[in-house]
C-alpha cells in the first residue's frame, strides 16, 4: 500500500491539471512560455503519475485496467475480471 499522503498528492495534482487545462492550452497556442512558467508546476500533465486505483502502487501499472499487475493477477485468478482467465496450454 502506498502512503495516504502520496495518494492525496496525486489527487491534488489531477485537480490542478483539470483546473488549468484550458489556460495552458491557450498560452501554448499563443507561444507565451513566460505565462506558462508562472502557472503552478503541478498543473503540468507531465507531473501526474499513474497509480493503482486499489493500492496506490506507482509501479507495474496496467493502463487498460487501472490497477497494478499484482492486483490484476489476484483478481484474474479469482475470476473478478470478466473475460480474463489464466493461460494454460
Order of alpha helices (4+ residues) and beta strands (2+ residues): alpha-alpha-beta-beta-alpha
